Amino acid sequence: MRRIKLNKFLILMLFFIVFITVFYFGNSYQTLNKKKVAVINIEEINNERINRDNLLDEKIEWINEYIEKDIVDQPKKEMTEAEFYVLLSKVHGISPVVTDTTLYWAAGYYEKTVGEYGYSSLGINQSNNKINHLRAAEIINMILGGIVEENEIVSFLIKNGFNDLLNQNTIKMNITREEGIKLIQRTVEKGFYTFQKTNVNNKKRFVFLGDSISLGWNADSNSPQHKPTKYGFPYLLGDQYDNYHITNLASAGATTSTILTQLNNPIYLGEIQRSDLICIDVGSVDLVGAAREYLEKVRNDNGALPTVKQMKNIKDTAKDVTRNLNSIIKQIRNYSESPIYIVGLYNPIPTGTTGDKFGDSIIKEINKYTEEISEKDSTVIYIDSFSKFHGKESDYVIRGEIHPTYKGQTILASLISEQLSKQ
């Protein structure tokens, strides 16, 4: 009897050991298989991502070659909407932080501009389509901020400098790479350097006229040089004031004469007429053009005095600047009674450098004239940047340039903000 009980106990123990063994190795086997499946899935995902990235490189190769080398591969080949839009974006210095190719090779570009600029007429499902002249005109109208109704855009562009590129009889025809590039080039030639956001909530319109300073040129040390950035003072103000819609019509290299010419352009005039506030930042390029040889000498010799000829040329240009500023204000007043904020000039030559006092005297003379205008007209507000920048040029001005650093741009934004709070 005792032996039988012992045998039963041994049988139960044996059964328990077998159960534990099967359970352990069964789980190990399943876990191993799961790991193998996981490895396989990761490999598939990586391969798929590589394929998508290769597709992106292939699609964007001819665009990059044009931008970097001014070479157009297969110029007569028809473009897709995505190719036109990506090229338009890259020419205007806009690119996604991360190029997302999960949905489509151009998805990152579309998502960025739909999200940041409110371009609701864009859709990934359109991006594979061939693009015709009408659709290209609609996209140009969109990046200009929707200046006219879509059914009027072709006629409007034909009347305003695109007459040799657009034709009512051919608007339904697809555009080639060569034709697309010409349309984009013409947009830039007309002075439009940045995408304009859509005023979706009918905010107050704050329109900026100016040069590359207003574009935030080179203000981002992480971006390629010689490019506009999102850190120009107009955009910083837009970030600060949610009730203002920023329309930045500044263009690189703009002089006071450039602004006068632009004010004859119906695209610019339309924005001026719809404005609630206007800001002008111009005159620096005029002076740099007149003082180029002198400024080179200042840079190379760590300071210099102008020659008699250089001094005369700079002084004559300063007179032109004040005369043109007066004309700009009068021209604007023909179309708008909006308050005008005029950003005074600052001297980019560091304080204490030989020649800085001559520069100061020229700039003070121009600023004095602007300040006198504002004293006579309460709707013209003078912004004194000279006093804030003086003695702090190394912090506020990019070395060897006239453009403000990011810190300098924030100072300009704060000076305008102070005046806005008084209105």
Beta strands, then each sheet from edge to edge (+ up, - down):
strand 1: 204-210
strand 2: 244-248
strand 3: 277-281
strand 4: 340-343
strand 5: 380-383
sheet 1: 2+ 1+ 3+ 4+ 5+
end
